[in-house]
Amino acid sequence: MKVLMWGRHDLSGGGDQIQIDNTAAELRKLGVEVKISTDMSSDPAGYDLVHVFQLDWTPESNFYARASKAAGKPLVLSPIHHSVKEVKRFDDEYGFGLRELTSVIFKDQHNRDTMKNIFRSFTDSRKRKPTLASIFKGLKNMHIETLGLSDKVLVQTELEVKDLKETYGVEIDWIKIPNGVGPQFLTRREYTNIVGSEDYILCVGRIEARKNQLSVITAVREMLLLEELDVELVFVGKKSNHHSTYVRAFDKQVAENNWITYVPSVPYDDMPGLYQHAKVCVSASWFETTGLTSLEGLFMGANVVASGERAKEFLGDKASYCDPGDTESIKEAISTEYAKPRPEVSEDLKKLYTWENVARETLKVYEGLLKK
């Protein structure tokens, strides 16, 4: 079986790249020949099936879908769809830079996303053609068409299905396949402590407004003062190229507070050690699909703080939950988890949330479509 996995053209280190890379790696172990492409000019003709990743704010996915169907290929879509309501709330309440400007001018989220793509097209020539198409066709209409062309839609939560149907008004043939973790997060051994201190509070993710690091800093500062604790707050993640105002504010906080440590990047295979020596792994993001960092932290023995209703669908009672727009809520959730003993994770949970399982379930979808 030969499969073309098609991702957004600026795929670089985000959650969707982790999903694509790990799913592809495990599928190859199962004998599937996988090609990963981010090029709109790729030809799907030489493949048995096409799997497109990412729907939100990316007009390229519509070009991929139409090319796949024109070539007569079965089409699988992993929309990695975020709640439109959560994204709009973020833009309305917490926008920085371009997001702040577009939220004032446009009320519809798809128009906001189109305007951001227009600005980015000035410096990224590859984005010009799909963005121009979205201006005339409408980004929302392109997404509706992409969903309609998809033979199977792979979602990570049932809430994702609900939001897709509410936002786009279409019925979709879907199956739930949650993301997973790699084998390095399932091995119980002692990893090197690259931070140096123990029982710190860890926040992993790209430094950008959506990930809400500044609110985490405010919440932890208040917790440390109230409870008279001496705890290090560790951030790991690359700085976003699209959020310079936010990054400057983050840099200022790091420079002014010696209890904050910033690590720009850590090789993926070294991440287990970061989680293992942390007491709490916090994700106070304004919107997520499934938070991979929460799963990784949980499996490595860190207590977890997460935001959003979707997180509850896969973390259940294994985490405390916070409102990303309320620093008091973030503080209370972190304080609760910091005081708890470390979590126990069942073997059933470890078997469910793995990339190996993701690949097996995805292969079943591929085989079912090809039999038709």
N, C-alpha and C positions, 0 to 999 in steps of 0.2 A: 504494500500500500504506500502510495506517495501522497503526502499532504503538504499543501502550502499554508503556512501560518502567516497572516498578514497583519502587521501592527502599524500604529500611527507613525508618520514619517520621522517625528522627533522623539522616538522611543529612546529613553536614556536613563536607566537606573530607577524608574518608578515601580510601583506595585504591579503594573501591567507587564513590565519587562520581567520581573521575578516570576510572574505567573506563566508567561510565554516560555521563558527559558527552562523552567523546571518541568513544566508539562511536556515540552518537546524532549527534554533529556530522558524522562521516564518512558515516553512513547517509543523512543529509539531503542530502549532496552527490550521493549515488547516486539521489536522487529519492524516498526513503522519508519519509513524514510521521511524525515521532516525537513523542510526548507523554511527558514524564517526570513521574511522580507519586510522592508518598510518603504519600498519603492513602488510608486503608483504605476510604473511602466512594466512591472512584472507580468509575465504571461501565465495565466492559470491553466492553459491548454495541456501542459505536460503532467498534470497532477490528477489524481483520482478524486480529490476532495479539497475544498478550501475552507479554512477556519479563520474568520476575521475577529480581531480583538479590538475592543473599545468603540463605544457609540457616542458617548457624551462629548460635546464641543469639538468633535473632529469630523469635518465634512469628507475627509478622505475615505472613511469607511463606506460611504455610499458609492464611491467610484469602485472600490474593491468588490462590493456586492454585485453591482451591475456587470462588471467584467466577468465575475465568476459565473453568473447566470447566462451571459452571452456565450460563454464557452461550454455551457451545458453541464456545469459541475455542481454537485450537491454543496450547499452552503451552511456552515455552522457559524453562529455568532455568539461570542462571549461579550456582552455589552459592557460589563464592568460598570453598571449604571448606578449613579449616585442619586439620592433623593433630590428631586428638583426643588422641593420645599426647603430642604436643608441648605442647598446651594444658594437659593434666593435669600434665605435668612442671613447667611454669611455675608453675601454682597451688601445687603441692606444695613447690617449692624456693624460689620467689621472690615469693610473694604479698605484696602490700601492702594495707593497709586492708581493704576488703570482701572482696577475693579471699583474703586470709589467713584471715579468719573463716570463709568458706564452705568453704575447703579442709579445715578442721579438722572441720566439722560433717558435710559430705557427701563421699562417696568417688566417686560417679558424677558425671561431668562435666556431664551434662544437668541434674541436680538442682542442681548448683552454679550453672549459668547461670540456672535458674528463680529461685533465691533472689536473684541479683543483679537480675533483672528486677523482682522484687517490691519490692525496696528502691528501685529507680529509679521505680517506679510511684507512689511517694509524692509525687514532685515533678513527674512527667510524666503527666498524665491520659490522654494518647493511648495510653500503654502498658498501661493497666489492663485493657482488654477482652481483648487477646491474651494477656496474662500470666495472667489469670484462667482463660482457656481452657486454657492449658498446665498449670495446676495440676491440673485435673480430667482432662485428656486425656493429659498427659505430653508434654513437649517433644520427646523422642525419637520418640514415636509420631506427632507432628505432622510431624516431618521425614521420617519414612518415608512418610507419606501424600503429602507434597509431592513427593517423588521419584517416587512411583508415578503421580501425576497428570501429571507432566511428559512431553511428547512427545519432547523432546530436551534433553539436559543438556550444557552447554558448559563444559568443564573447561580449566584452564590447564596442567596437567601430568598425566602418566599416574599419578603417585603419588597425585594427588587422587582419581582413579577408584578406585585400590586402597583408599584409606582410606574412601571413601564405602561401598564394598561391605563392607569389614570391620566398619565401625561400624554400618551400618544393615541389613545382610543382604539387600539387594535388588539385582536386576539392573537396570541402567539403559541406555538408548540414548544413548550419549555421543559427542561429537566433541571433539577437542583444538583449541582456538583460543587460543594464548598472547596475553597482553597485549602492548602495543606502546608506542612513544614517538611524540610529535608531531613535525612537520616541523622545529620549532625545534631539535631535538636531532640533526638530520641535516645541518645546514648547517655547513660548515667556514669559519668566519670568526672574527675576534677579537671577543670580547664584553667589555663593561665589567666591570672587577673591582670589585665592590661591597664586598668584604671589605678590600681594601687590600694584604694580604700575598700571597705566592705559595707554592705547594706546601704548602698546609695540609692537614690531615686533616679531612674533611667527614662529618658524620652528619646525614641528613635524615629527619625523621619527627616525629610528635606526641610531645610530652614525656610519657611514661607508662612504667610498669614493663615492659610487654611489649616496648618498643623498646630497653630495656636501656642507656640512656645512662650510668647510673652505673658500670656495668661497663666501658664504653668509656673513661670518664674514668680509672678505675683502671688499665686496660691501657695507655693512652697515657702516663700519668704514669710508670709503670714503664719503658716503652720510652725515654722522654726521658732518664730518669736513667741507665739502663744504657748508652745509646748516646751520651750527652752531646749531644743534639740540641736546637736551639731552633726548635720547630715549633708553630704555632698549631692548636688543635682548635676547629672551628667547628660549632655545632649550629644547625639551622634547623628550626623547627616550632612549632606552637601548643601551649600547655600544656593538658593534658587536664583537663576539669572533673570527672572521676571518679577522679582519682588525686592528691588534694591532699597526702597524706603524701609520695608520691614526688616531686612537683613541689617541695615545700619542700626536700627533700634535694638536688635538682638545683640549685635556686636558691642554696643554701649553697655548693655546689662552684663555681659560676660566680663568686660574690662573692669567694671566697677564693683563686682562681687566675687570675692575669692572663694566662695562656696559653690560657684558654678564652674564646671569644666566642659569645654567644647572639644569634641573629637570630630574632625571633618569627615573622615571615612574609615571604615574597618572592613577588611576582606570578609565576604559572606561566611566563609568557613571559620572565621574567628569570632563571629557574633555570639555563639553559645556561651563563651566565657563572659561576655559583657552582661548577658541576662543572668547567668548563674550567680554572679557575685552582687547583683542588685537585689534590694528587698522589694521594691515596687517598680513595675514597668507601667508608665502612664501614657495614654494616648487620649488627649483632649481635643482631637481634631473636630473641625466643624462639620465635615462629612467624610464618610468612608463607604466602601462596599463591605468587605470583611477586613478587619485590621490584622494583617499578618504579624505585626510586631506583638500584638496581644497574645496570639497563639504561641509564637516563639518564646515569649517571656514566660507564659504559663507552663509550657512543657519543660522549661529549664529551671523551674522552681521559684520564679518570682511571682509575687502577688500582682494583680492586674487592676488598673483603672482604665475604663473605656468610656466612650461617649456614643450616643446614638442608639436608636431602637434596634438596628440591625445587629449590633454587637451582642445584644441579649439573646438573639436567636442561636448563636453558636457558642457563646461563653456561659450562658445560663447563670447559675449561682456561683460561678467560679471567679466573679469580678465584682467590683463596685462601679457604679455608673455615675457620670457627671454631665451637667449641662455646659457645653463649651462656652456659652455666653455669660456664665455666672462663676466668677472666681471663687466665691464662697462654696459653691457646689463642688468645684474641682478640689479645693482645699479639704473639704470634709471627706471626699472619696479617698484622697491620698492618705489622709490621717487614719481613716478606718483600715485601709489595707496595710499601712506601715505597722500598725499595732497587732495585726493578725499573725499567727504562725504561717509558715510557708505552705503552699497548697499541695494537695495530693491529687494526682491526675490518673484517672482509670485507664487501664489498658485498652478498653473499648474506644475511648476518646482518642488515644494515641494511634489506633489503627484507622480511625475514620479520617482524621485530619492530616493526611500525608500526601505528598506529591505522587507517590506510587499509586495510592488509591484514586487520586484525581485522574491519572493516566489510564488506569484500568476502566474507570467509568466513562471516560471520554472515548476510549477505543470502542466500547460497546455502542456508543452513539454513532461513530463513524461506520462501523460494520452494519448497523441497522439501516443507515441511509444508503449505503452501497448495495445492500441486498435489494432495495426497492428499484 
